Amino acid sequence: MKKLLRIGSALLALMLLLSVTVLAADPPKEAGIYDLVLESDYADIPVKVLLATQDGATDSGIAAEEAEIDGGAVQFYPGGVKVWFELEVPEGFNLVLGLNEDDVPTEQNIEYIDQQTTVDGKVAFTVYPKSESGTVIVKLANAEGVKKVLSFKLYQAYMLGDVDDNKAVNATDALWVLQYAAHSRELSGKELLAANVTQDAAVNATDALWILQYAAHTRTF
């Protein structure tokens, strides 16, 4: 009997551990930053992910946690909206930001970049991209080309039922779900998360019905 109890306790502990692991890798429901990657030449520079109100020079930054985004486990910084880093900029180089190797910063993709005072030849920067930016790449550039420094991605929050991401839940969202169930429309990772209002293993006509009922104020999620 004692042996059975020990086995049962061990199985229960294993199940709890597995359940915690699964929860830790769930898709986030809040916005944040993920896939923060430093290139090999800059792997040792100080870097932090910050909230909107944080100052990189004085705050410790947000701790990363594991989450599932686009079908894979990633390091996710919940609530992160900007990245602080310190870099020694070689003479003749300029700092460039963009959404791919050729982009330059514009009002469409960068909210602001704050350059702080140079200390011992190093300059601190805070990159605050706009929420629609997607991937942001930080580069050093001169007349001969560019050197990639780091990159990161923005994860957008989603609202259950708002499949088309227009900040409202209505018949259009239900239509998108029905089209997906009929294999006539593709839904992205975030759209699928918003579409699965029943919170089960599938997106189907039941989700569309729930969305219509929510829009008619006869159901809550």
Secondary structure, DSSP 8 states (H G I E B T S, - for coil): -HHHHHHHHHHHHHHHHHHHHHHHTS--SS-EEEEEEE-GGGTTS-EEEE-TT--TTT------EEEEETTEEEEEEET--EEEEEE---TT-EEEEESSTT----TTTEEEEEE---BTTBEEEEEEE-TT--EEEEEEEETTEEEEEEEEEEE----TT-TT-SS--SHHHHHHHHHHHTTSS---HHHHHHH-TT-SS--SHHHHHHHHHHHTTS---
